[in-house]
Amino acid sequence: MTDTDNLVLEHLRLIRSEIGDVKKIQGDILLRLGSLETTVRSVRYEVLTCAGVDDRQQKTLDFLYEKIQRIEKRLELIPCHRHPSGERGAALGERTGGTGL
């Protein structure tokens, strides 16, 4: 064999070695990618679950608000004005000297 042949074989061995390293790194990357996919699926599930809980809570709050409105109407606690905070006052406050008691 000539020096040129030996040089080509040496380069081929080096290339094979580096390809083996690249395959190992690629395998590690694929494992990490699989882990990330699993985590993303879990996060998506949690988001969907929270959205469902939020919907149920909103329906419950709407139901309770309507129920309070019916009770106020039955007790003749008719709203007379709105406070700057967005809360509603009641005629009861006017009947008790404006203290609300």
NUVEX-115439 format. One record per atom (N, C-alpha, C, O): x, y negated, z; residue number from 1; residue in one letter. Coordinates in nm, 4 decimals, decimal comma. Last residue first. Layout:
BEGIN
{rec {X; Y; Z}; NUM; "a"}
...
//
This chain:
BEGIN
{rec {-7,7683; -4,9773; 5,6533}; 101; "l"}
{rec {-7,7908; -4,8808; 5,7619}; 101; "l"}
{rec {-7,9359; -4,8664; 5,7936}; 101; "l"}
{rec {-7,9724; -4,7894; 5,8823}; 101; "l"}
{rec {-7,7115; -5,1715; 5,4761}; 100; "g"}
{rec {-7,7147; -5,0362; 5,4219}; 100; "g"}
{rec {-7,7396; -4,9312; 5,5268}; 100; "g"}
{rec {-7,7340; -4,8115; 5,4986}; 100; "g"}
{rec {-7,7236; -5,4380; 5,5349}; 99; "t"}
{rec {-7,6104; -5,3598; 5,5888}; 99; "t"}
{rec {-7,6048; -5,2216; 5,5329}; 99; "t"}
{rec {-7,4999; -5,1576; 5,5414}; 99; "t"}
{rec {-7,9416; -5,5875; 5,4572}; 98; "g"}
{rec {-7,8249; -5,5848; 5,3687}; 98; "g"}
{rec {-7,7072; -5,5055; 5,4208}; 98; "g"}
{rec {-7,6011; -5,5047; 5,3584}; 98; "g"}
{rec {-8,1557; -5,5545; 5,6204}; 97; "g"}
{rec {-8,0769; -5,6759; 5,6375}; 97; "g"}
{rec {-7,9494; -5,6745; 5,5555}; 97; "g"}
{rec {-7,8582; -5,7528; 5,5819}; 97; "g"}
{rec {-8,2806; -5,3291; 5,5401}; 96; "t"}
{rec {-8,2160; -5,3266; 5,6717}; 96; "t"}
{rec {-8,1272; -5,4488; 5,6905}; 96; "t"}
{rec {-8,0329; -5,4452; 5,7696}; 96; "t"}
{rec {-8,3737; -5,3642; 5,2851}; 95; "r"}
{rec {-8,4737; -5,3540; 5,3917}; 95; "r"}
{rec {-8,4104; -5,3613; 5,5295}; 95; "r"}
{rec {-8,4779; -5,3957; 5,6266}; 95; "r"}
{rec {-8,1394; -5,3586; 5,1373}; 94; "e"}
{rec {-8,2126; -5,4847; 5,1454}; 94; "e"}
{rec {-8,3124; -5,4812; 5,2613}; 94; "e"}
{rec {-8,3337; -5,5823; 5,3282}; 94; "e"}
{rec {-8,0723; -5,0916; 5,1607}; 93; "g"}
{rec {-7,9809; -5,1935; 5,2147}; 93; "g"}
{rec {-8,0500; -5,3265; 5,2289}; 93; "g"}
{rec {-8,0223; -5,4007; 5,3231}; 93; "g"}
{rec {-8,2757; -4,9729; 5,0179}; 92; "l"}
{rec {-8,2698; -4,9523; 5,1616}; 92; "l"}
{rec {-8,1807; -5,0573; 5,2254}; 92; "l"}
{rec {-8,2115; -5,1069; 5,3338}; 92; "l"}
{rec {-8,2219; -5,0071; 4,7558}; 91; "a"}
{rec {-8,3198; -5,0978; 4,8146}; 91; "a"}
{rec {-8,3182; -5,0863; 4,9665}; 91; "a"}
{rec {-8,3558; -5,1806; 5,0362}; 91; "a"}
{rec {-7,8700; -4,9681; 4,7072}; 90; "a"}
{rec {-8,0063; -4,9168; 4,7179}; 90; "a"}
{rec {-8,0953; -5,0203; 4,7832}; 90; "a"}
{rec {-8,0494; -5,1086; 4,8558}; 90; "a"}
{rec {-7,6002; -4,9733; 4,4643}; 89; "g"}
{rec {-7,6624; -5,0096; 4,5910}; 89; "g"}
{rec {-7,8027; -4,9550; 4,5956}; 89; "g"}
{rec {-7,8503; -4,9002; 4,4963}; 89; "g"}
{rec {-7,3661; -4,7575; 4,3102}; 88; "r"}
{rec {-7,4949; -4,8241; 4,3066}; 88; "r"}
{rec {-7,5426; -4,8551; 4,4476}; 88; "r"}
{rec {-7,5275; -4,7738; 4,5389}; 88; "r"}
{rec {-7,0289; -4,8133; 4,2099}; 87; "e"}
{rec {-7,1275; -4,7469; 4,2939}; 87; "e"}
{rec {-7,2577; -4,8271; 4,2907}; 87; "e"}
{rec {-7,2575; -4,9486; 4,2708}; 87; "e"}
{rec {-6,8504; -4,9651; 4,0753}; 86; "g"}
{rec {-6,9301; -4,8739; 3,9946}; 86; "g"}
{rec {-7,0345; -4,8006; 4,0756}; 86; "g"}
{rec {-7,1202; -4,7327; 4,0191}; 86; "g"}
{rec {-6,7216; -5,1596; 4,2090}; 85; "s"}
{rec {-6,6536; -5,0304; 4,2037}; 85; "s"}
{rec {-6,7298; -4,9297; 4,1188}; 85; "s"}
{rec {-6,6796; -4,8203; 4,0928}; 85; "s"}
{rec {-6,8999; -5,3694; 4,2154}; 84; "p"}
{rec {-6,7888; -5,3752; 4,1184}; 84; "p"}
{rec {-6,7163; -5,2421; 4,1048}; 84; "p"}
{rec {-6,6561; -5,2144; 4,0011}; 84; "p"}
{rec {-7,2278; -5,2142; 4,2469}; 83; "h"}
{rec {-7,1090; -5,2761; 4,3047}; 83; "h"}
{rec {-7,0004; -5,2817; 4,1990}; 83; "h"}
{rec {-7,0064; -5,2066; 4,1016}; 83; "h"}
{rec {-7,5432; -5,2821; 4,1056}; 82; "r"}
{rec {-7,4191; -5,2035; 4,1019}; 82; "r"}
{rec {-7,3072; -5,2831; 4,1672}; 82; "r"}
{rec {-7,2937; -5,4035; 4,1456}; 82; "r"}
{rec {-7,8765; -5,2738; 4,2489}; 81; "h"}
{rec {-7,7641; -5,3377; 4,1802}; 81; "h"}
{rec {-7,6447; -5,2427; 4,1795}; 81; "h"}
{rec {-7,6457; -5,1378; 4,2439}; 81; "h"}
{rec {-8,0783; -5,1054; 4,3323}; 80; "c"}
{rec {-8,1126; -5,2440; 4,3057}; 80; "c"}
{rec {-7,9996; -5,3172; 4,2348}; 80; "c"}
{rec {-8,0259; -5,4156; 4,1655}; 80; "c"}
{rec {-8,2193; -4,7786; 4,3135}; 79; "p"}
{rec {-8,0999; -4,8628; 4,2981}; 79; "p"}
{rec {-8,1387; -5,0060; 4,2620}; 79; "p"}
{rec {-8,2210; -5,0278; 4,1730}; 79; "p"}
{rec {-8,4470; -4,6768; 4,5568}; 78; "i"}
{rec {-8,4304; -4,7184; 4,4179}; 78; "i"}
{rec {-8,3075; -4,8072; 4,4067}; 78; "i"}
{rec {-8,2934; -4,9022; 4,4837}; 78; "i"}
{rec {-8,5434; -4,4680; 4,7391}; 77; "l"}
{rec {-8,4137; -4,5354; 4,7472}; 77; "l"}
{rec {-8,3754; -4,5776; 4,6059}; 77; "l"}
{rec {-8,2844; -4,5220; 4,5446}; 77; "l"}
{rec {-8,7718; -4,3138; 4,7756}; 76; "e"}
{rec {-8,7837; -4,4527; 4,7335}; 76; "e"}
{rec {-8,6564; -4,5315; 4,7593}; 76; "e"}
{rec {-8,6616; -4,6485; 4,7970}; 76; "e"}
{rec {-8,7482; -4,0516; 4,8026}; 75; "l"}
{rec {-8,7365; -4,1294; 4,9260}; 75; "l"}
{rec {-8,7451; -4,2798; 4,9005}; 75; "l"}
{rec {-8,7280; -4,3612; 4,9912}; 75; "l"}
{rec {-8,7646; -3,9795; 4,5330}; 74; "r"}
{rec {-8,8682; -3,9330; 4,6245}; 74; "r"}
{rec {-8,8661; -4,0135; 4,7541}; 74; "r"}
{rec {-8,9720; -4,0411; 4,8104}; 74; "r"}
{rec {-8,5270; -4,0941; 4,4388}; 73; "k"}
{rec {-8,6559; -4,1402; 4,3862}; 73; "k"}
{rec {-8,7684; -4,1025; 4,4815}; 73; "k"}
{rec {-8,8574; -4,1833; 4,5082}; 73; "k"}
{rec {-8,3398; -3,9462; 4,5795}; 72; "e"}
{rec {-8,3468; -4,0910; 4,5987}; 72; "e"}
{rec {-8,4819; -4,1452; 4,5523}; 72; "e"}
{rec {-8,5425; -4,2303; 4,6175}; 72; "e"}
{rec {-8,3955; -3,6935; 4,4688}; 71; "i"}
{rec {-8,4136; -3,7165; 4,6135}; 71; "i"}
{rec {-8,4269; -3,8657; 4,6411}; 71; "i"}
{rec {-8,5145; -3,9077; 4,7168}; 71; "i"}
{rec {-8,3251; -3,7351; 4,2010}; 70; "r"}
{rec {-8,4633; -3,6978; 4,2346}; 70; "r"}
{rec {-8,4929; -3,7242; 4,3824}; 70; "r"}
{rec {-8,6012; -3,7713; 4,4174}; 70; "r"}
{rec {-8,0503; -3,7914; 4,2331}; 69; "q"}
{rec {-8,1395; -3,8916; 4,1740}; 69; "q"}
{rec {-8,2853; -3,8619; 4,2090}; 69; "q"}
{rec {-8,3608; -3,9531; 4,2428}; 69; "q"}
{rec {-7,9620; -3,5489; 4,3305}; 68; "i"}
{rec {-7,9548; -3,6664; 4,4175}; 68; "i"}
{rec {-8,0466; -3,7759; 4,3653}; 68; "i"}
{rec {-8,1126; -3,8449; 4,4428}; 68; "i"}
{rec {-8,0015; -3,3972; 4,0995}; 67; "k"}
{rec {-8,0739; -3,3627; 4,2213}; 67; "k"}
{rec {-8,0748; -3,4807; 4,3179}; 67; "k"}
{rec {-8,1770; -3,5093; 4,3803}; 67; "k"}
{rec {-7,8209; -3,5134; 3,9244}; 66; "e"}
{rec {-7,9640; -3,5179; 3,8936}; 66; "e"}
{rec {-8,0482; -3,4897; 4,0183}; 66; "e"}
{rec {-8,1529; -3,5511; 4,0392}; 66; "e"}
{rec {-7,5834; -3,4455; 4,0617}; 65; "y"}
{rec {-7,6181; -3,5859; 4,0387}; 65; "y"}
{rec {-7,7678; -3,5994; 4,0102}; 65; "y"}
{rec {-7,8338; -3,6872; 4,0658}; 65; "y"}
{rec {-7,5889; -3,1669; 4,0463}; 64; "l"}
{rec {-7,5984; -3,2322; 4,1770}; 64; "l"}
{rec {-7,6370; -3,3791; 4,1632}; 64; "l"}
{rec {-7,7143; -3,4312; 4,2436}; 64; "l"}
{rec {-7,5626; -3,1350; 3,7666}; 63; "f"}
{rec {-7,6796; -3,0815; 3,8364}; 63; "f"}
{rec {-7,6985; -3,1524; 3,9703}; 63; "f"}
{rec {-7,8095; -3,1933; 4,0044}; 63; "f"}
{rec {-7,3097; -3,2512; 3,7286}; 62; "d"}
{rec {-7,4272; -3,3069; 3,6610}; 62; "d"}
{rec {-7,5554; -3,2628; 3,7304}; 62; "d"}
{rec {-7,6464; -3,3432; 3,7507}; 62; "d"}
{rec {-7,1545; -3,0724; 3,8792}; 61; "l"}
{rec {-7,1641; -3,2134; 3,9184}; 61; "l"}
{rec {-7,2840; -3,2801; 3,8544}; 61; "l"}
{rec {-7,3533; -3,3582; 3,9196}; 61; "l"}
{rec {-7,1923; -2,8403; 3,7264}; 60; "t"}
{rec {-7,2363; -2,8437; 3,8656}; 60; "t"}
{rec {-7,2517; -2,9876; 3,9134}; 60; "t"}
{rec {-7,3497; -3,0214; 3,9799}; 60; "t"}
{rec {-7,0726; -2,9182; 3,4874}; 59; "k"}
{rec {-7,2146; -2,8820; 3,4885}; 59; "k"}
{rec {-7,2709; -2,8870; 3,6300}; 59; "k"}
{rec {-7,3834; -2,9323; 3,6512}; 59; "k"}
{rec {-6,8098; -2,9539; 3,5786}; 58; "q"}
{rec {-6,8842; -3,0676; 3,5245}; 58; "q"}
{rec {-7,0336; -3,0390; 3,5239}; 58; "q"}
{rec {-7,1133; -3,1270; 3,5566}; 58; "q"}
{rec {-6,7433; -2,6918; 3,6498}; 57; "q"}
{rec {-6,7474; -2,7956; 3,7525}; 57; "q"}
{rec {-6,8276; -2,9165; 3,7048}; 57; "q"}
{rec {-6,9043; -2,9747; 3,7815}; 57; "q"}
{rec {-6,7492; -2,5689; 3,3972}; 56; "r"}
{rec {-6,8426; -2,5262; 3,5015}; 56; "r"}
{rec {-6,8554; -2,6322; 3,6110}; 56; "r"}
{rec {-6,9654; -2,6591; 3,6593}; 56; "r"}
{rec {-6,5385; -2,7101; 3,2721}; 55; "d"}
{rec {-6,6742; -2,7152; 3,2178}; 55; "d"}
{rec {-6,7779; -2,6771; 3,3235}; 55; "d"}
{rec {-6,8807; -2,7432; 3,3380}; 55; "d"}
{rec {-6,3231; -2,6307; 3,4345}; 54; "d"}
{rec {-6,3603; -2,7715; 3,4257}; 54; "d"}
{rec {-6,5030; -2,7869; 3,3729}; 54; "d"}
{rec {-6,5796; -2,8684; 3,4243}; 54; "d"}
{rec {-6,3139; -2,3602; 3,3762}; 53; "v"}
{rec {-6,3442; -2,4017; 3,5127}; 53; "v"}
{rec {-6,3908; -2,5467; 3,5124}; 53; "v"}
{rec {-6,4865; -2,5819; 3,5814}; 53; "v"}
{rec {-6,2376; -2,3766; 3,1065}; 52; "g"}
{rec {-6,3642; -2,3129; 3,1443}; 52; "g"}
{rec {-6,4080; -2,3536; 3,2836}; 52; "g"}
{rec {-6,5262; -2,3787; 3,3069}; 52; "g"}
{rec {-5,9884; -2,4960; 3,1333}; 51; "a"}
{rec {-6,0930; -2,5652; 3,0575}; 51; "a"}
{rec {-6,2300; -2,5080; 3,0918}; 51; "a"}
{rec {-6,3273; -2,5824; 3,1047}; 51; "a"}
{rec {-5,8512; -2,2964; 3,2698}; 50; "c"}
{rec {-5,8757; -2,4245; 3,3361}; 50; "c"}
{rec {-5,9861; -2,5022; 3,2646}; 50; "c"}
{rec {-6,0682; -2,5671; 3,3294}; 50; "c"}
{rec {-5,8436; -2,1022; 3,0687}; 49; "t"}
{rec {-5,9117; -2,0728; 3,1941}; 49; "t"}
{rec {-5,9466; -2,2020; 3,2667}; 49; "t"}
{rec {-6,0571; -2,2167; 3,3190}; 49; "t"}
{rec {-5,6848; -2,2307; 2,8785}; 48; "l"}
{rec {-5,8230; -2,1947; 2,8452}; 48; "l"}
{rec {-5,9044; -2,1669; 2,9712}; 48; "l"}
{rec {-6,0215; -2,2041; 2,9790}; 48; "l"}
{rec {-5,4472; -2,2498; 3,0267}; 47; "v"}
{rec {-5,5136; -2,3715; 2,9786}; 47; "v"}
{rec {-5,6599; -2,3415; 2,9468}; 47; "v"}
{rec {-5,7487; -2,4183; 2,9839}; 47; "v"}
{rec {-5,3857; -1,9778; 3,0650}; 46; "e"}
{rec {-5,4106; -2,0635; 3,1805}; 46; "e"}
{rec {-5,4848; -2,1903; 3,1391}; 46; "e"}
{rec {-5,5761; -2,2339; 3,2093}; 46; "e"}
{rec {-5,3435; -1,8996; 2,7991}; 45; "y"}
{rec {-5,4504; -1,8372; 2,8771}; 45; "y"}
{rec {-5,4875; -1,9263; 2,9958}; 45; "y"}
{rec {-5,6054; -1,9479; 3,0238}; 45; "y"}
{rec {-5,1166; -2,0539; 2,7398}; 44; "r"}
{rec {-5,2410; -2,0742; 2,6645}; 44; "r"}
{rec {-5,3601; -2,0177; 2,7414}; 44; "r"}
{rec {-5,4656; -2,0808; 2,7479}; 44; "r"}
{rec {-4,9345; -1,9353; 2,9157}; 43; "v"}
{rec {-4,9719; -2,0755; 2,9340}; 43; "v"}
{rec {-5,1023; -2,1053; 2,8605}; 43; "v"}
{rec {-5,1890; -2,1748; 2,9137}; 43; "v"}
{rec {-4,9156; -1,6788; 2,8024}; 42; "s"}
{rec {-4,9625; -1,6946; 2,9396}; 42; "s"}
{rec {-5,0090; -1,8381; 2,9646}; 42; "s"}
{rec {-5,1123; -1,8594; 3,0281}; 42; "s"}
{rec {-4,8064; -1,7386; 2,5530}; 41; "r"}
{rec {-4,9377; -1,6735; 2,5609}; 41; "r"}
{rec {-4,9990; -1,6932; 2,6995}; 41; "r"}
{rec {-5,1183; -1,7206; 2,7127}; 41; "r"}
{rec {-4,5595; -1,8402; 2,6394}; 40; "v"}
{rec {-4,6536; -1,9286; 2,5700}; 40; "v"}
{rec {-4,7949; -1,8697; 2,5737}; 40; "v"}
{rec {-4,8920; -1,9424; 2,5949}; 40; "v"}
{rec {-4,4458; -1,6054; 2,7444}; 39; "t"}
{rec {-4,4714; -1,7198; 2,8318}; 39; "t"}
{rec {-4,5731; -1,8145; 2,7683}; 39; "t"}
{rec {-4,6631; -1,8635; 2,8366}; 39; "t"}
{rec {-4,4206; -1,4511; 2,5128}; 38; "t"}
{rec {-4,5031; -1,4026; 2,6233}; 38; "t"}
{rec {-4,5407; -1,5178; 2,7166}; 38; "t"}
{rec {-4,6546; -1,5263; 2,7624}; 38; "t"}
{rec {-4,2379; -1,6090; 2,3723}; 37; "e"}
{rec {-4,3715; -1,5850; 2,3167}; 37; "e"}
{rec {-4,4679; -1,5385; 2,4252}; 37; "e"}
{rec {-4,5832; -1,5815; 2,4291}; 37; "e"}
{rec {-4,0136; -1,5882; 2,5396}; 36; "l"}
{rec {-4,0792; -1,7172; 2,5204}; 36; "l"}
{rec {-4,2208; -1,7010; 2,4652}; 36; "l"}
{rec {-4,3125; -1,7716; 2,5069}; 36; "l"}
{rec {-3,9525; -1,3175; 2,5048}; 35; "s"}
{rec {-3,9879; -1,3676; 2,6377}; 35; "s"}
{rec {-4,0604; -1,5016; 2,6275}; 35; "s"}
{rec {-4,1578; -1,5253; 2,6989}; 35; "s"}
{rec {-3,8849; -1,3188; 2,2347}; 34; "g"}
{rec {-3,9989; -1,2387; 2,2816}; 34; "g"}
{rec {-4,0468; -1,2849; 2,4182}; 34; "g"}
{rec {-4,1669; -1,2909; 2,4442}; 34; "g"}
{rec {-3,6566; -1,4771; 2,2498}; 33; "l"}
{rec {-3,7729; -1,5246; 2,1742}; 33; "l"}
{rec {-3,8983; -1,4482; 2,2160}; 33; "l"}
{rec {-4,0054; -1,5071; 2,2308}; 33; "l"}
{rec {-3,4846; -1,3094; 2,3905}; 32; "r"}
{rec {-3,5258; -1,4357; 2,4513}; 32; "r"}
{rec {-3,6500; -1,4917; 2,3813}; 32; "r"}
{rec {-3,7383; -1,5474; 2,4465}; 32; "r"}
{rec {-3,4559; -1,1054; 2,1994}; 31; "l"}
{rec {-3,5110; -1,0756; 2,3324}; 31; "l"}
{rec {-3,5629; -1,2029; 2,3990}; 31; "l"}
{rec {-3,6716; -1,2039; 2,4567}; 31; "l"}
{rec {-3,3386; -1,2487; 1,9901}; 30; "l"}
{rec {-3,4702; -1,1878; 1,9701}; 30; "l"}
{rec {-3,5357; -1,1523; 2,1032}; 30; "l"}
{rec {-3,6569; -1,1671; 2,1187}; 30; "l"}
{rec {-3,0925; -1,3136; 2,1075}; 29; "i"}
{rec {-3,1855; -1,4202; 2,0709}; 29; "i"}
{rec {-3,3267; -1,3644; 2,0521}; 29; "i"}
{rec {-3,4239; -1,4271; 2,0943}; 29; "i"}
{rec {-2,9769; -1,0608; 2,1279}; 28; "d"}
{rec {-3,0044; -1,1378; 2,2498}; 28; "d"}
{rec {-3,1067; -1,2483; 2,2222}; 28; "d"}
{rec {-3,1959; -1,2733; 2,3032}; 28; "d"}
{rec {-2,9536; -1,0001; 1,8532}; 27; "g"}
{rec {-3,0374; -0,9160; 1,9398}; 27; "g"}
{rec {-3,0743; -0,9885; 2,0682}; 27; "g"}
{rec {-3,1884; -0,9803; 2,1137}; 27; "g"}
{rec {-2,7698; -1,1973; 1,7807}; 26; "q"}
{rec {-2,9047; -1,1982; 1,7218}; 26; "q"}
{rec {-3,0004; -1,1144; 1,8066}; 26; "q"}
{rec {-3,1149; -1,1538; 1,8289}; 26; "q"}
{rec {-2,5452; -1,1089; 1,9181}; 25; "i"}
{rec {-2,6041; -1,2379; 1,9527}; 25; "i"}
{rec {-2,7478; -1,2456; 1,9013}; 25; "i"}
{rec {-2,8366; -1,2949; 1,9709}; 25; "i"}
{rec {-2,5037; -0,8706; 1,7764}; 24; "k"}
{rec {-2,5278; -0,8672; 1,9206}; 24; "k"}
{rec {-2,5953; -0,9968; 1,9652}; 24; "k"}
{rec {-2,6918; -0,9937; 2,0416}; 24; "k"}
{rec {-2,4556; -0,9661; 1,5208}; 23; "k"}
{rec {-2,5711; -0,8784; 1,5437}; 23; "k"}
{rec {-2,6060; -0,8726; 1,6921}; 23; "k"}
{rec {-2,7234; -0,8701; 1,7289}; 23; "k"}
{rec {-2,2175; -1,1067; 1,5664}; 22; "v"}
{rec {-2,3361; -1,1800; 1,5236}; 22; "v"}
{rec {-2,4612; -1,0952; 1,5482}; 22; "v"}
{rec {-2,5631; -1,1483; 1,5924}; 22; "v"}
{rec {-2,0448; -0,8943; 1,6258}; 21; "d"}
{rec {-2,0720; -0,9966; 1,7272}; 21; "d"}
{rec {-2,2003; -1,0736; 1,6946}; 21; "d"}
{rec {-2,2812; -1,1020; 1,7829}; 21; "d"}
{rec {-2,0490; -0,7633; 1,3771}; 20; "g"}
{rec {-2,0970; -0,6937; 1,4970}; 20; "g"}
{rec {-2,1309; -0,7917; 1,6081}; 20; "g"}
{rec {-2,2319; -0,7763; 1,6767}; 20; "g"}
{rec {-1,9263; -0,9606; 1,2260}; 19; "i"}
{rec {-2,0650; -0,9230; 1,1949}; 19; "i"}
{rec {-2,1264; -0,8495; 1,3141}; 19; "i"}
{rec {-2,2428; -0,8716; 1,3478}; 19; "i"}
{rec {-1,6709; -0,9512; 1,3363}; 18; "e"}
{rec {-1,7519; -1,0710; 1,3549}; 18; "e"}
{rec {-1,8987; -1,0440; 1,3234}; 18; "e"}
{rec {-1,9867; -1,1000; 1,3888}; 18; "e"}
{rec {-1,5920; -0,6975; 1,2492}; 17; "s"}
{rec {-1,5958; -0,7278; 1,3922}; 17; "s"}
{rec {-1,6859; -0,8488; 1,4185}; 17; "s"}
{rec {-1,7667; -0,8483; 1,5114}; 17; "s"}
{rec {-1,5965; -0,7344; 0,9726}; 16; "r"}
{rec {-1,6851; -0,6350; 1,0370}; 16; "r"}
{rec {-1,7011; -0,6641; 1,1853}; 16; "r"}
{rec {-1,8112; -0,6559; 1,2398}; 16; "r"}
{rec {-1,3935; -0,9285; 0,9487}; 15; "i"}
{rec {-1,5306; -0,9612; 0,9076}; 15; "i"}
{rec {-1,6294; -0,8641; 0,9712}; 15; "i"}
{rec {-1,7349; -0,9059; 1,0188}; 15; "i"}
{rec {-1,1737; -0,7778; 1,0325}; 14; "l"}
{rec {-1,2112; -0,8969; 1,1071}; 14; "l"}
{rec {-1,3562; -0,9367; 1,0757}; 14; "l"}
{rec {-1,4318; -0,9739; 1,1654}; 14; "l"}
{rec {-1,1699; -0,5866; 0,8286}; 13; "r"}
{rec {-1,1886; -0,5446; 0,9686}; 13; "r"}
{rec {-1,2347; -0,6615; 1,0548}; 13; "r"}
{rec {-1,3230; -0,6467; 1,1393}; 13; "r"}
{rec {-1,1157; -0,7549; 0,6095}; 12; "l"}
{rec {-1,2401; -0,6776; 0,6144}; 12; "l"}
{rec {-1,2706; -0,6305; 0,7565}; 12; "l"}
{rec {-1,3859; -0,6346; 0,7995}; 12; "l"}
{rec {-0,8581; -0,8467; 0,6765}; 11; "h"}
{rec {-0,9695; -0,9412; 0,6702}; 11; "h"}
{rec {-1,1045; -0,8681; 0,6763}; 11; "h"}
{rec {-1,1972; -0,9156; 0,7418}; 11; "h"}
{rec {-0,7194; -0,6058; 0,6556}; 10; "e"}
{rec {-0,7215; -0,6775; 0,7839}; 10; "e"}
{rec {-0,8374; -0,7770; 0,7876}; 10; "e"}
{rec {-0,9060; -0,7900; 0,8890}; 10; "e"}
{rec {-0,7519; -0,5493; 0,3853}; 9; "l"}
{rec {-0,8084; -0,4592; 0,4868}; 9; "l"}
{rec {-0,8187; -0,5279; 0,6231}; 9; "l"}
{rec {-0,9161; -0,5091; 0,6959}; 9; "l"}
{rec {-0,6062; -0,7654; 0,2767}; 8; "v"}
{rec {-0,7489; -0,7505; 0,2466}; 8; "v"}
{rec {-0,8153; -0,6603; 0,3514}; 8; "v"}
{rec {-0,9235; -0,6922; 0,4007}; 8; "v"}
{rec {-0,3478; -0,7052; 0,3746}; 7; "l"}
{rec {-0,4108; -0,8316; 0,4107}; 7; "l"}
{rec {-0,5622; -0,8255; 0,3878}; 7; "l"}
{rec {-0,6388; -0,8750; 0,4705}; 7; "l"}
{rec {-0,2983; -0,4644; 0,2493}; 6; "n"}
{rec {-0,3043; -0,4690; 0,3959}; 6; "n"}
{rec {-0,3747; -0,5958; 0,4431}; 6; "n"}
{rec {-0,4513; -0,5936; 0,5394}; 6; "n"}
{rec {-0,2910; -0,5514; -0,0158}; 5; "d"}
{rec {-0,3916; -0,4534; 0,0267}; 5; "d"}
{rec {-0,4095; -0,4572; 0,1776}; 5; "d"}
{rec {-0,5218; -0,4537; 0,2279}; 5; "d"}
{rec {-0,0678; -0,7187; -0,0030}; 4; "t"}
{rec {-0,1980; -0,7738; -0,0408}; 4; "t"}
{rec {-0,3101; -0,6802; 0,0037}; 4; "t"}
{rec {-0,4124; -0,7255; 0,0550}; 4; "t"}
{rec {0,1384; -0,5465; 0,0515}; 3; "d"}
{rec {0,1026; -0,6459; 0,1522}; 3; "d"}
{rec {-0,0355; -0,7061; 0,1243}; 3; "d"}
{rec {-0,1098; -0,7397; 0,2165}; 3; "d"}
{rec {0,0361; -0,2220; -0,0638}; 2; "t"}
{rec {0,1118; -0,3460; -0,0714}; 2; "t"}
{rec {0,0665; -0,4398; 0,0392}; 2; "t"}
{rec {-0,0310; -0,4141; 0,1098}; 2; "t"}
{rec {0,0834; 0,1168; 0,0000}; 1; "m"}
{rec {0,0000; 0,0000; 0,0000}; 1; "m"}
{rec {0,0884; -0,1238; 0,0000}; 1; "m"}
{rec {0,1980; -0,1269; 0,0559}; 1; "m"}
//
